[in-house]
């Protein structure tokens, strides 16, 4: 005889924040030959998204502490454990989604892709999240507009140029406010990923579109370009952006200083 477990059993486990235990319970039921309700898989996927959010938040705090010197750099074993746990979360997501698709109706598909999209977005997997976004659209489920922006930023931070182009398609046909939000997310993604020249080009593209980037976004790009000068010795990108910002009255006149060690010479240029 095959038992059928009600989805409320699974939901009860996750009520106190034991998200991973809820997922393990679903998997154990299925692999033991029992037959969980289809919505148990969706509840499990929801629990995975919540667990991924908490895990990503903890990782950000950990990386911040390492960066500011509060704790020492993680050793290879710790890094392996983190990567293993992340991989297990995503593997569980794929496993549950496959079962839900196999046993559920067509109505379940959209919910599955929606939860997988959230899972991949929280994990910072840009291409995987983008794939789920298009799957949702094919099923007639229009994702929230902010999801496009979040995935756009993730793909930009990972240097996924083709994905960025796909996600930007149609942005110019939207309202000015919507365009500014999308382009701002794109710019921030480039800055986070260290693609400073792309960020600078995006900022100037915004100006060409009649959009005015926020002060913090402009400052972030200029600061990154200043660091780039110290590393590469090239002033071209920084001066080009300063000139463009000055033409739109977003910054006042400024002086660029360059020290030539060989000749012990300071060079100043007014922009």
ABEGO torsion letter per residue (X at the ends): XBBBBBAAAAAAAAAAGBAAAAAAAAAAAAAAGBBBBAAAAAAAAAAAAAAAAAAAAAAAAAAAAAAAGABBBBBAAAAAAAAAAAAAAAAAAAAAAAAAAAABBAAAAAAAAAAAAAAAAAAGBAAAAAAAAAAAAAAGBBBBAAAAAAAAAAAAAAGBAAAAAAAABGAAABBAAAAAAAAAAAAAAAAAAGBAAAAAAAAAAAAAAGBBBBAAAAAAAAAAAAAAAAAAGBAAAAAAAAAAAAAAGABBBBBBBBBBAAAGBBBBBBX
